[in-house]
Amino acid sequence: MPPRPDPKEIESALMGGEARYTRDEAIRRAGAAPEVSTRVWRALGFAARGDDAVAFTDGDVEALRITARLLDRGLLDEEAAVRLARAMGQTMARLAEWQTSILTTLSHTPGKTPEEERLGPLVGLATELLPDMEQLLTHIWRRQLAASAVRTLAVMESSDDAAPTYFPLVVGFADLVSFTTLSRELDEVGLAEVVEGFEATSADIVASGGGRVVKTLGDEILYVTSSARQAAEIALQLADGVKTHVEVPDVRVGLACGPVLALLGDVFGTTVNRAARLTSFARPGTVLIDDALAEQLAGDDALQVVGVRPRHAHGLGQLQPYALRRSFEAARHP
């Protein structure tokens, strides 16, 4: 059995240099305020280190220096810096875990180089990919930032009263039926394949339909759109199409239209809760929508909107769901 890779060597390889400074030394070299630096470090999601622990690299010092410069120039205040740090830390932590999982499946290859033998095949592969991955990451972030800015601008221009974080959207939930039962029937590998297949196929359907995935929760996906017609088409494809792409149980979908609070990359509010409840009421392979969305879609000849039995939802009162499906002619001539 090859020797276990040294964690310090792994960190040095991926960080582009070894840890050289204690916390106080790093803060002093960066010219940063100690209290703010501690808050930012904690917001990024990193464990606190002892005062005497040599745990900070030249890259860490440069990151602290950049943060201090932004604060000194007045481009950010302390609270904004901490919020941005938390947003980036949580997002990058999930991204790193996801990427490590993917790279692990690629790293079990014969013919290891001496560097891979010393650091491990996973780290060797990651190190080789770093330059290209950094360039792609920056480009994708800029793309997503541009798209988010355009969406926010459109909301602000659509209504003088709309707040930048509170505006109308169509919210959709889709979840796998009988996921708990499935998790007992499959082993870990089989269950992981189902979940990944569902998430990947659902994300493709949402993106191609003009929507945006807000988050995935294993057996559930939450998406939003600004268009009632787009939301309906995505929902129908999710209910009908996921099973044709990947072997998963039936999918049910709930849609609701109304104001949402967009915060921390997520959406909140009564509209979101209503969409979640409608999903729980839906039968396998069907789509339920609320009355606000039903009203917007009522004149669409390609769709059928049919009222079903009213249901009581705890905390929301009486809901009037509507079943959404393609019209007979649209189903015959897709």
C-alpha positions as CSV (number, residue, x, y, z in Angstrom):
1,M,0.0,0.0,0.0
2,P,1.5,3.4,-1.0
3,P,2.2,5.9,1.9
4,R,-0.6,8.1,2.9
5,P,-0.2,11.6,1.3
6,D,0.9,14.4,3.7
7,P,-1.9,16.9,4.3
8,K,0.6,19.8,4.6
9,E,2.1,18.8,1.2
10,I,-1.4,18.6,-0.3
11,E,-2.3,22.1,1.0
12,S,0.9,23.5,-0.2
13,A,0.5,22.0,-3.7
14,L,-3.1,23.4,-4.1
15,M,-2.4,26.7,-2.4
16,G,0.7,27.4,-4.4
17,G,2.9,27.7,-1.4
18,E,3.3,26.4,2.2
19,A,1.9,28.1,5.3
20,R,4.5,30.6,6.6
21,Y,2.7,33.0,8.9
22,T,0.7,33.0,12.1
23,R,-2.6,34.9,12.2
24,D,-1.0,38.1,13.7
25,E,1.8,38.0,11.2
26,A,-0.6,37.6,8.2
27,I,-2.8,40.5,9.4
28,R,0.2,42.7,10.0
29,R,1.7,42.0,6.6
30,A,-1.6,42.7,4.9
31,G,-2.1,45.9,6.8
32,A,-5.6,44.8,7.8
33,A,-7.6,45.4,10.9
34,P,-7.5,42.4,13.2
35,E,-11.2,42.4,14.2
36,V,-12.4,42.7,10.6
37,S,-9.9,40.1,9.4
38,T,-11.2,37.6,12.0
39,R,-14.8,38.2,11.0
40,V,-14.0,37.8,7.3
41,W,-12.0,34.6,7.9
42,R,-14.8,33.2,10.0
43,A,-17.4,34.2,7.4
44,L,-15.4,32.4,4.7
45,G,-16.1,29.2,6.8
46,F,-12.6,28.4,7.9
47,A,-11.8,27.2,11.4
48,A,-10.2,29.5,13.9
49,R,-6.5,28.9,14.3
50,G,-4.4,29.5,17.5
51,D,-2.4,32.6,17.8
52,D,0.9,30.7,17.5
53,A,-0.3,28.3,14.7
54,V,1.6,28.8,11.4
55,A,-1.4,28.4,9.1
56,F,-1.4,31.3,6.6
57,T,0.1,31.4,3.2
58,D,1.2,34.3,1.0
59,G,-2.1,33.8,-0.8
60,D,-4.0,34.4,2.4
61,V,-2.0,37.5,3.1
62,E,-2.8,38.9,-0.4
63,A,-6.5,38.1,0.1
64,L,-6.5,40.0,3.4
65,R,-4.6,42.9,1.7
66,I,-7.3,43.1,-1.1
67,T,-10.1,43.1,1.5
68,A,-8.4,45.8,3.5
69,R,-7.9,47.9,0.3
70,L,-11.6,47.7,-0.6
71,L,-12.5,48.8,2.9
72,D,-10.0,51.7,2.9
73,R,-11.3,52.9,-0.5
74,G,-14.8,52.9,0.8
75,L,-16.0,50.5,-1.9
76,L,-17.2,48.1,0.9
77,D,-18.1,48.7,4.5
78,E,-17.4,46.0,7.1
79,E,-20.9,44.4,7.0
80,A,-20.9,44.2,3.2
81,A,-17.4,42.6,3.3
82,V,-18.5,40.0,5.8
83,R,-21.7,39.3,3.8
84,L,-19.7,38.9,0.6
85,A,-17.2,36.7,2.3
86,R,-20.0,34.4,3.6
87,A,-21.6,34.2,0.2
88,M,-18.3,33.3,-1.5
89,G,-17.2,30.9,1.3
90,Q,-20.4,28.9,1.4
91,T,-20.7,28.7,-2.4
92,M,-17.0,27.8,-2.9
93,A,-17.2,25.2,-0.1
94,R,-20.0,23.4,-1.9
95,L,-18.3,23.8,-5.3
96,A,-15.0,22.3,-3.9
97,E,-16.8,19.3,-2.4
98,W,-18.7,18.7,-5.7
99,Q,-15.5,19.0,-7.8
100,T,-13.6,16.7,-5.4
101,S,-16.3,14.1,-5.8
102,I,-16.1,14.4,-9.6
103,L,-12.3,14.3,-9.7
104,T,-12.2,11.3,-7.4
105,T,-13.9,9.2,-10.1
106,L,-11.2,10.3,-12.6
107,S,-8.2,9.8,-10.4
108,H,-8.1,6.0,-10.2
109,T,-5.9,5.5,-13.2
110,P,-2.8,3.3,-13.6
111,G,0.7,4.6,-14.3
112,K,0.9,7.2,-11.6
113,T,3.7,9.8,-11.8
114,P,6.1,10.3,-8.9
115,E,4.3,13.5,-8.0
116,E,1.0,11.6,-7.8
117,E,2.6,8.8,-5.8
118,R,3.7,11.4,-3.3
119,L,0.6,13.5,-3.1
120,G,-2.1,11.1,-4.3
121,P,-3.7,10.8,-7.7
122,L,-6.6,13.1,-6.8
123,V,-4.3,16.0,-5.8
124,G,-2.0,15.4,-8.8
125,L,-5.0,15.6,-11.1
126,A,-6.4,18.7,-9.4
127,T,-3.0,20.4,-9.5
128,E,-2.7,19.8,-13.3
129,L,-6.2,21.2,-13.8
130,L,-5.9,24.3,-11.6
131,P,-4.8,26.9,-14.2
132,D,-7.6,26.0,-16.6
133,M,-10.2,25.6,-13.9
134,E,-9.3,29.1,-12.4
135,Q,-9.8,30.7,-15.8
136,L,-13.1,28.9,-16.4
137,L,-14.3,29.8,-12.9
138,T,-13.6,33.5,-13.4
139,H,-15.4,33.5,-16.8
140,I,-18.5,31.6,-15.5
141,W,-18.7,33.9,-12.4
142,R,-18.6,36.9,-14.7
143,R,-21.3,35.4,-16.9
144,Q,-23.6,34.6,-13.9
145,L,-22.9,38.1,-12.4
146,A,-23.9,39.7,-15.7
147,A,-27.1,37.6,-15.9
148,S,-28.0,38.5,-12.3
149,A,-27.4,42.2,-12.9
150,V,-29.6,42.2,-16.0
151,R,-32.4,40.4,-14.1
152,T,-32.2,42.9,-11.2
153,L,-32.3,45.8,-13.6
154,A,-35.3,44.5,-15.4
155,V,-37.2,44.1,-12.1
156,M,-36.3,47.7,-11.0
157,E,-37.4,49.1,-14.4
158,S,-40.7,47.1,-14.4
159,S,-42.1,48.9,-11.4
160,D,-41.3,52.0,-9.5
161,D,-42.4,50.4,-6.3
162,A,-40.5,47.1,-6.6
163,A,-37.6,46.7,-4.2
164,P,-34.4,45.1,-5.7
165,T,-34.9,42.0,-3.5
166,Y,-38.7,41.8,-3.5
167,F,-40.5,41.2,-6.8
168,P,-42.9,38.8,-8.6
169,L,-41.7,35.5,-10.0
170,V,-43.1,32.1,-10.9
171,V,-41.7,29.5,-8.4
172,G,-41.6,25.9,-9.2
173,F,-40.8,22.8,-7.1
174,A,-40.3,19.3,-8.5
175,D,-39.6,16.3,-6.4
176,L,-39.1,12.6,-6.8
177,V,-42.0,10.5,-5.6
178,S,-41.4,7.8,-3.0
179,F,-37.8,8.8,-2.5
180,T,-37.6,7.5,1.0
181,T,-38.7,4.0,-0.2
182,L,-36.2,4.2,-3.0
183,S,-33.4,5.0,-0.6
184,R,-34.1,1.8,1.3
185,E,-34.1,-0.3,-1.9
186,L,-30.9,0.9,-3.4
187,D,-27.3,0.9,-2.2
188,E,-25.4,4.1,-1.8
189,V,-23.9,4.0,-5.3
190,G,-27.3,3.3,-6.9
191,L,-29.0,6.0,-4.9
192,A,-26.2,8.5,-5.8
193,E,-26.7,7.7,-9.5
194,V,-30.5,8.4,-9.3
195,V,-30.0,11.7,-7.5
196,E,-27.3,12.9,-9.8
197,G,-29.3,11.8,-12.9
198,F,-32.4,13.7,-11.5
199,E,-30.4,16.8,-10.7
200,A,-28.5,16.9,-14.0
201,T,-31.6,16.3,-16.2
202,S,-33.8,18.7,-14.3
203,A,-31.1,21.4,-14.4
204,D,-30.9,20.9,-18.2
205,I,-34.6,21.2,-18.6
206,V,-34.9,24.3,-16.5
207,A,-31.9,26.1,-18.2
208,S,-33.1,25.2,-21.8
209,G,-36.6,26.5,-20.9
210,G,-35.3,29.9,-19.8
211,G,-35.6,29.3,-16.1
212,R,-33.0,29.4,-13.3
213,V,-32.3,26.7,-10.7
214,V,-32.2,28.2,-7.3
215,K,-31.2,25.1,-5.4
216,T,-31.3,21.3,-5.4
217,L,-32.0,19.2,-2.3
218,G,-31.3,15.7,-3.5
219,D,-34.8,14.6,-4.3
220,E,-36.1,18.1,-4.9
221,I,-35.4,21.0,-7.2
222,L,-36.5,24.6,-6.8
223,Y,-36.5,26.9,-9.9
224,V,-37.8,30.3,-10.9
225,T,-38.8,32.2,-14.0
226,S,-40.3,35.6,-14.8
227,S,-42.6,34.1,-17.5
228,A,-45.7,32.1,-16.8
229,R,-45.5,30.3,-20.1
230,Q,-41.9,29.3,-19.6
231,A,-42.6,28.1,-16.1
232,A,-45.5,25.9,-17.4
233,E,-43.4,24.4,-20.2
234,I,-40.6,23.6,-17.8
235,A,-43.0,22.0,-15.3
236,L,-44.6,19.8,-18.0
237,Q,-41.2,18.7,-19.3
238,L,-40.1,17.9,-15.7
239,A,-43.2,15.8,-15.0
240,D,-43.0,14.0,-18.4
241,G,-39.4,14.2,-19.5
242,V,-37.2,13.3,-16.6
243,K,-38.2,9.7,-16.6
244,T,-37.4,9.4,-20.4
245,H,-33.8,10.7,-19.7
246,V,-32.9,8.8,-16.6
247,E,-34.3,5.9,-14.6
248,V,-36.0,7.7,-11.7
249,P,-39.3,7.4,-10.0
250,D,-42.2,9.7,-11.0
251,V,-41.8,13.4,-10.6
252,R,-44.5,15.8,-9.4
253,V,-44.4,19.6,-9.8
254,G,-46.0,22.6,-8.1
255,L,-46.1,26.1,-9.4
256,A,-47.1,29.4,-7.8
257,C,-46.9,33.0,-9.0
258,G,-46.4,36.0,-6.8
259,P,-43.9,38.2,-5.0
260,V,-40.8,36.6,-3.5
261,L,-38.0,37.8,-1.3
262,A,-34.7,37.1,-3.1
263,L,-31.9,36.9,-0.5
264,L,-28.6,35.1,-0.1
265,G,-29.0,33.3,-3.4
266,D,-32.4,31.8,-2.3
267,V,-36.0,32.9,-2.5
268,F,-38.5,33.1,0.4
269,G,-42.1,34.0,1.1
270,T,-45.6,32.9,0.8
271,T,-45.3,32.2,-3.0
272,V,-42.5,29.8,-2.3
273,N,-44.5,28.1,0.4
274,R,-47.5,27.8,-1.8
275,A,-45.5,26.2,-4.6
276,A,-44.1,23.6,-2.1
277,R,-47.6,22.8,-0.8
278,L,-48.9,22.3,-4.3
279,T,-46.1,19.9,-5.0
280,S,-47.0,17.8,-2.0
281,F,-50.7,17.7,-3.2
282,A,-49.8,16.7,-6.8
283,R,-50.1,13.1,-7.9
284,P,-47.1,11.4,-9.4
285,G,-46.4,12.6,-12.9
286,T,-48.7,15.7,-12.7
287,V,-48.4,19.4,-12.3
288,L,-50.5,21.6,-10.0
289,I,-50.5,25.4,-10.2
290,D,-52.1,28.1,-8.1
291,D,-55.0,30.4,-9.1
292,A,-52.8,33.4,-9.9
293,L,-50.8,31.3,-12.5
294,A,-54.0,29.6,-13.8
295,E,-55.4,33.0,-14.6
296,Q,-52.3,33.9,-16.7
297,L,-52.4,30.7,-18.6
298,A,-56.1,30.4,-19.1
299,G,-56.0,31.8,-22.6
300,D,-53.2,29.6,-23.9
301,D,-54.6,27.1,-26.5
302,A,-51.7,24.8,-26.1
303,L,-52.5,24.2,-22.4
304,Q,-55.4,22.9,-20.3
305,V,-56.0,24.4,-16.9
306,V,-58.5,22.4,-14.8
307,G,-59.6,23.2,-11.3
308,V,-59.4,20.3,-8.8
309,R,-60.6,19.8,-5.3
310,P,-59.6,22.7,-2.9
311,R,-57.2,21.8,-0.2
312,H,-56.3,23.3,3.1
313,A,-52.7,24.1,3.6
314,H,-51.4,24.7,7.2
315,G,-50.3,28.3,7.5
316,L,-51.7,29.2,4.0
317,G,-55.4,28.6,4.4
318,Q,-57.6,27.2,1.7
319,L,-55.8,26.7,-1.7
320,Q,-57.5,26.2,-5.0
321,P,-55.1,24.1,-7.1
322,Y,-55.4,23.7,-10.9
323,A,-54.1,20.7,-12.9
324,L,-51.9,21.8,-15.7
325,R,-51.5,19.7,-18.8
326,R,-51.1,20.0,-22.6
327,S,-54.2,20.4,-24.6
328,F,-55.3,17.4,-26.7
329,E,-54.1,19.0,-30.0
330,A,-50.8,20.1,-28.5
331,A,-50.2,16.6,-27.2
332,R,-51.0,15.1,-30.6
333,H,-48.7,17.5,-32.4
334,P,-45.8,18.5,-30.1
